[in-house]
């Protein structure tokens, strides 16, 4: 999530990585973004590694969190920005349909599909799962990344998430976790190598004065084989580490809230212009990035603490909804449908 914040600083704040035609491309922007662009893919790999358990409890937790922040910022908008409408309040209760946050909507699609995906994985042996990964790889890399067909044009979609989810489950179920220094060195080496290749490709596009669209297409698309390979290597490096820190688990439950908060329009409309001003006012590259890192850490910690307060507020609501027993009602509906179809 720290990488995601810094990635957003570059893309929407400094605008120095070449995503947009008007970007003032800098070497530091390209270099750092090549390292940070793996973050969203890593998030999905983690979900795949541990597996998504699609129960109403999890859906309610995700829904309540998204609605809480949507309503909170809609209210903030009423008092401090551009007024408040019944429509805006009403749409706040449909975060998976109306939200401008593409990751939240796509992640929820993955959540809904996870029972089917888990069933496929459970009924495949290692060789069969390798075949599935190869087929998904063809759809992702050949038809998607290379030919930009709609099946997976750029990685910002559920097809890419499904591919990453399968990779994460395969790593968890069918690969050994070798914790040797050699394995760690290989993982970091692959991560660095992929990053350097991405960097070289982008530098070539810039120096050849090619159309800016090729920077995003060839370097930063989430279905780029190098970006996916880099994310896998980075993830596998941390898999080899063994440490138990309670603060990490305590923080992890609120990590998604960091995205919901700092990417809300009310926050980003002020945050990214401020980052842009910093980029123009601080000439020393080293000082700029130290300052950006400090800001990112403050945002990360601050949002996690805010979400801990949110949990205290919304826990009673979640418990009340869970007492309804929606899983039981769902089972009854499925049984009735089953009887009707006999």
C-alpha positions as CSV (number, residue, x, y, z in Angstrom):
1,X,0.0,0.0,0.0
2,X,3.0,2.3,0.6
3,X,4.0,1.5,-3.0
4,X,0.5,2.3,-4.2
5,X,0.6,5.7,-2.5
6,X,4.0,6.6,-4.0
7,X,2.8,5.3,-7.4
8,X,-0.1,7.7,-7.2
9,X,2.2,10.5,-6.2
10,X,4.1,10.0,-9.4
11,X,1.2,9.4,-11.8
12,X,-1.3,12.0,-10.5
13,X,0.8,14.4,-8.4
14,X,4.2,14.8,-10.0
15,X,2.9,13.5,-13.4
16,X,6.5,12.6,-14.3
17,X,6.2,9.0,-15.5
18,X,4.7,9.5,-18.9
19,X,1.2,8.3,-18.4
20,X,-0.4,11.4,-19.9
21,X,0.6,13.4,-23.0
22,X,1.2,16.5,-21.0
23,X,3.5,14.8,-18.4
24,X,6.9,16.4,-17.7
25,X,8.8,13.1,-17.8
26,X,11.7,12.9,-15.4
27,X,14.3,10.1,-14.9
28,X,13.4,9.8,-11.2
29,X,9.7,9.5,-12.1
30,X,10.3,6.7,-14.6
31,X,12.8,4.9,-12.3
32,X,10.7,5.0,-9.1
33,X,7.4,4.2,-10.9
34,X,9.1,1.1,-12.5
35,X,9.6,-0.2,-9.0
36,X,6.2,0.8,-7.6
37,X,4.0,-0.2,-10.4
38,X,3.8,-3.8,-9.1
39,X,1.8,-2.9,-6.0
40,X,-1.8,-3.6,-7.2
41,X,-0.8,-6.9,-8.7
42,X,0.9,-7.9,-5.4
43,X,-2.3,-7.1,-3.5
44,X,-4.2,-9.6,-5.7
45,X,-1.4,-12.2,-5.4
46,X,-1.7,-12.0,-1.6
47,X,-5.5,-12.6,-1.9
48,X,-4.8,-15.6,-4.1
49,X,-2.1,-17.0,-1.8
50,X,-4.4,-17.0,1.2
51,X,-7.6,-17.6,-0.8
52,X,-10.8,-15.6,-0.6
53,X,-13.5,-17.1,1.5
54,X,-16.7,-15.7,-0.1
55,X,-19.0,-15.5,2.8
56,X,-21.6,-12.9,3.7
57,X,-19.5,-11.9,6.6
58,X,-16.6,-10.8,4.4
59,X,-19.0,-9.1,1.9
60,X,-20.7,-7.2,4.7
61,X,-17.3,-6.1,6.1
62,X,-16.1,-4.8,2.7
63,X,-19.5,-3.2,1.9
64,X,-19.8,-1.4,5.3
65,X,-16.2,-0.1,5.0
66,X,-16.8,1.3,1.5
67,X,-20.2,2.8,2.3
68,X,-18.8,4.4,5.5
69,X,-16.1,6.4,3.7
70,X,-18.4,7.2,0.7
71,X,-21.0,8.7,3.1
72,X,-18.3,10.4,5.2
73,X,-16.8,12.2,2.2
74,X,-20.2,13.0,0.7
75,X,-21.0,14.7,4.0
76,X,-17.6,16.5,4.0
77,X,-18.3,17.6,0.4
78,X,-21.6,19.2,1.6
79,X,-20.0,21.3,4.3
80,X,-16.7,22.2,2.7
81,X,-16.7,21.8,-1.1
82,X,-19.5,21.8,-3.6
83,X,-22.7,21.1,-1.8
84,X,-24.7,18.0,-1.2
85,X,-27.3,16.2,-3.2
86,X,-29.7,13.4,-2.4
87,X,-28.4,11.6,-5.5
88,X,-24.8,11.7,-4.2
89,X,-25.9,10.3,-0.8
90,X,-28.0,7.6,-2.5
91,X,-25.2,6.5,-4.7
92,X,-22.8,6.3,-1.7
93,X,-24.7,3.1,-0.8
94,X,-23.7,1.4,-4.1
95,X,-19.8,1.4,-3.9
96,X,-19.4,-1.6,-6.1
97,X,-21.5,-0.2,-8.9
98,X,-21.1,3.6,-8.8
99,X,-17.6,4.1,-7.3
100,X,-14.9,5.7,-9.4
101,X,-12.4,3.5,-7.7
102,X,-11.7,0.9,-10.3
103,X,-9.8,-1.4,-7.9
104,X,-12.6,-1.7,-5.4
105,X,-15.1,-2.7,-8.1
106,X,-12.8,-5.1,-9.8
107,X,-11.8,-6.7,-6.5
108,X,-15.5,-7.2,-5.6
109,X,-16.0,-9.0,-8.9
110,X,-13.1,-11.3,-8.0
111,X,-14.8,-11.8,-4.6
112,X,-18.0,-12.9,-6.2
113,X,-16.2,-15.2,-8.6
114,X,-13.9,-16.7,-5.9
115,X,-16.2,-19.7,-5.0
116,X,-16.1,-20.8,-8.7
117,X,-12.3,-20.2,-8.9
118,X,-11.7,-22.0,-5.7
119,X,-13.8,-25.0,-6.9
120,X,-11.7,-25.2,-10.1
121,X,-8.4,-25.0,-8.1
122,X,-9.6,-27.7,-5.6
123,X,-10.4,-30.1,-8.4
124,X,-7.2,-29.6,-10.4
125,X,-4.0,-31.4,-9.7
126,X,-0.7,-29.6,-10.1
127,X,-0.3,-30.5,-13.8
128,X,-3.9,-29.5,-14.6
129,X,-3.4,-26.2,-12.8
130,X,-0.3,-25.5,-14.8
131,X,-2.4,-26.0,-18.0
132,X,-5.0,-23.5,-16.6
133,X,-2.2,-21.0,-15.9
134,X,-0.8,-21.4,-19.4
135,X,-4.2,-20.9,-21.0
136,X,-4.8,-17.8,-18.8
137,X,-1.3,-16.6,-19.7
138,X,-2.1,-16.9,-23.4
139,X,-5.3,-14.8,-22.9
140,X,-3.5,-12.3,-20.8
141,X,-0.2,-11.9,-22.6
142,X,-0.9,-12.7,-26.2
143,X,-4.5,-11.7,-26.8
144,X,-4.5,-9.0,-24.0
145,X,-1.1,-7.3,-23.7
146,X,0.2,-7.9,-27.2
147,X,-2.9,-7.5,-29.3
148,X,-4.9,-5.4,-26.8
149,X,-8.1,-7.4,-27.2
150,X,-11.0,-6.7,-24.8
151,X,-10.4,-10.0,-22.9
152,X,-7.6,-8.2,-20.9
153,X,-6.6,-5.0,-22.7
154,X,-4.4,-3.4,-19.9
155,X,-4.8,-5.4,-16.7
156,X,-7.2,-3.0,-15.0
157,X,-10.0,-5.6,-15.1
158,X,-11.3,-8.8,-13.5
159,X,-9.6,-11.1,-16.0
160,X,-6.2,-10.0,-14.9
161,X,-7.2,-10.4,-11.3
162,X,-8.4,-13.9,-12.0
163,X,-5.0,-14.7,-13.5
164,X,-3.1,-13.3,-10.5
165,X,-5.5,-15.1,-8.1
166,X,-4.7,-18.4,-9.8
167,X,-1.0,-17.7,-9.6
168,X,-1.2,-16.9,-5.9
169,X,-3.1,-20.1,-5.2
170,X,-0.6,-22.1,-7.3
171,X,2.3,-20.6,-5.3
172,X,0.5,-21.5,-2.0
173,X,-0.5,-25.1,-2.9
174,X,2.2,-26.4,-5.3
175,X,5.5,-24.6,-4.6
176,X,7.8,-25.1,-1.6
177,X,8.9,-22.1,0.5
178,X,12.6,-22.3,0.5
179,X,13.9,-19.7,3.0
180,X,17.5,-19.8,1.9
181,X,19.6,-16.7,1.1
182,X,20.0,-18.1,-2.4
183,X,16.3,-18.1,-3.0
184,X,15.9,-14.6,-1.6
185,X,18.7,-13.4,-3.8
186,X,17.1,-15.0,-6.9
187,X,13.7,-13.4,-6.1
188,X,15.2,-9.9,-5.6
189,X,17.4,-10.4,-8.7
190,X,14.4,-11.2,-10.8
191,X,12.4,-8.2,-9.4
192,X,15.3,-5.9,-10.1
193,X,16.0,-7.4,-13.6
194,X,12.3,-7.0,-14.6
195,X,12.3,-3.4,-13.3
196,X,15.5,-2.5,-15.2
197,X,14.1,-4.0,-18.4
198,X,10.9,-1.9,-18.0
199,X,13.0,1.1,-17.3
200,X,15.2,0.5,-20.4
201,X,12.1,0.0,-22.6
202,X,10.5,3.3,-21.4
203,X,13.8,5.2,-21.8
204,X,14.1,4.0,-25.4
205,X,10.5,5.1,-26.1
206,X,11.3,8.6,-24.6
207,X,14.6,9.0,-26.5
208,X,13.1,7.8,-29.8
209,X,10.4,10.5,-29.2
210,X,7.7,7.9,-29.8
211,X,4.0,8.6,-29.0
212,X,3.5,8.8,-25.2
213,X,0.9,6.1,-25.3
214,X,3.6,3.5,-25.8
215,X,5.1,4.3,-22.4
216,X,2.0,3.2,-20.6
217,X,1.3,0.3,-23.0
218,X,4.9,-1.1,-23.0
219,X,5.9,-0.3,-19.5
220,X,3.1,0.2,-17.0
221,X,0.1,-2.0,-18.0
222,X,-0.8,-4.3,-15.2
223,X,-0.9,-7.3,-17.7
224,X,2.6,-6.6,-18.9
225,X,4.6,-9.9,-18.5
226,X,7.4,-8.0,-16.9
227,X,5.2,-6.2,-14.4
228,X,3.5,-9.5,-13.4
229,X,6.8,-11.4,-13.2
230,X,8.3,-8.6,-11.1
231,X,5.3,-8.7,-8.8
232,X,5.6,-12.5,-8.4
233,X,9.3,-12.2,-7.6
234,X,8.7,-9.4,-5.1
235,X,5.9,-11.4,-3.4
236,X,8.0,-14.6,-3.3
237,X,10.9,-12.7,-1.6
238,X,8.7,-11.7,1.3
239,X,7.3,-15.3,1.4
240,X,10.8,-16.5,2.3
241,X,11.0,-14.2,5.3
242,X,9.9,-15.3,8.7
243,X,8.9,-12.8,11.3
244,X,6.0,-12.3,13.7
245,X,5.1,-8.7,14.4
246,X,1.6,-8.1,15.9
247,X,1.5,-4.5,14.5
248,X,1.6,-5.9,10.9
249,X,-1.5,-8.1,11.4
250,X,-3.2,-5.2,13.3
251,X,-2.5,-2.8,10.5
252,X,-3.2,-5.3,7.6
253,X,-7.0,-5.3,8.3
254,X,-7.1,-1.6,7.6
255,X,-4.8,-1.4,4.6
256,X,-7.6,-1.3,2.0
257,X,-9.1,1.7,3.8
258,X,-5.9,3.6,3.0
259,X,-6.8,3.3,-0.7
260,X,-10.4,4.3,0.0
261,X,-9.4,7.4,1.9
262,X,-6.5,8.8,-0.1
263,X,-8.1,8.1,-3.5
264,X,-11.4,9.7,-2.6
265,X,-12.0,12.7,-4.8
266,X,-12.3,15.0,-1.8
267,X,-8.8,14.1,-0.7
268,X,-7.1,13.6,-4.1
269,X,-8.3,17.0,-5.4
270,X,-6.1,18.6,-2.7
271,X,-3.4,16.0,-2.2
272,X,-2.1,15.7,-5.8
273,X,-1.9,19.4,-6.6
274,X,0.1,19.8,-3.4
275,X,2.4,17.0,-4.5
276,X,2.8,18.7,-7.9
277,X,3.7,22.0,-6.2
278,X,6.4,20.1,-4.2
279,X,7.8,18.7,-7.3
280,X,8.1,22.1,-8.9
281,X,9.5,23.9,-5.8
282,X,12.1,21.3,-4.6
283,X,15.0,21.1,-7.0
284,X,17.0,18.5,-5.1
285,X,15.8,15.1,-6.3
286,X,17.0,13.3,-3.2
287,X,15.3,15.7,-0.8
288,X,12.1,15.6,-2.9
289,X,11.8,11.8,-2.6
290,X,12.7,11.7,1.1
291,X,9.9,14.3,1.6
292,X,7.4,12.3,-0.5
293,X,8.3,9.1,1.3
294,X,7.7,10.9,4.7
295,X,4.3,12.1,3.4
296,X,3.4,8.7,2.1
297,X,4.2,7.1,5.5
298,X,2.2,9.7,7.3
299,X,-0.8,9.0,5.0
300,X,-0.4,5.3,5.5
301,X,-0.3,5.4,9.3
302,X,-2.9,8.2,9.5
303,X,-5.4,6.3,7.4
304,X,-4.9,3.1,9.3
305,X,-5.5,4.9,12.6
306,X,-8.6,6.6,11.1
307,X,-9.9,3.1,10.1
308,X,-9.4,1.8,13.6
309,X,-11.8,4.4,14.8
310,X,-14.1,3.5,11.9
311,X,-14.1,-0.1,13.0
312,X,-15.2,0.9,16.5
313,X,-18.1,2.8,14.9
314,X,-19.2,0.2,12.3
315,X,-18.6,-3.0,14.3
316,X,-22.1,-2.9,15.9
317,X,-23.6,-2.5,12.4
318,X,-21.6,-5.5,11.0
319,X,-22.6,-7.6,14.0
320,X,-26.3,-6.7,13.6
321,X,-26.2,-7.6,9.9
322,X,-24.4,-10.8,10.5
323,X,-27.0,-11.9,13.1
324,X,-29.5,-11.9,10.3
325,X,-27.9,-15.2,9.1
326,X,-27.7,-14.3,5.4
327,X,-25.7,-17.5,4.6
328,X,-28.6,-19.6,5.9
329,X,-31.1,-17.7,3.8
330,X,-28.8,-18.0,0.7
331,X,-28.7,-21.8,1.3
332,X,-32.5,-22.0,1.5
333,X,-32.9,-20.0,-1.7
334,X,-30.4,-22.2,-3.5
335,X,-32.2,-25.4,-2.3
336,X,-35.6,-24.0,-3.4
337,X,-34.2,-23.2,-6.9
338,X,-32.7,-26.6,-7.0
339,X,-36.1,-28.2,-6.3
340,X,-37.7,-26.1,-8.9
341,X,-35.3,-27.2,-11.5
342,X,-35.7,-30.9,-10.9
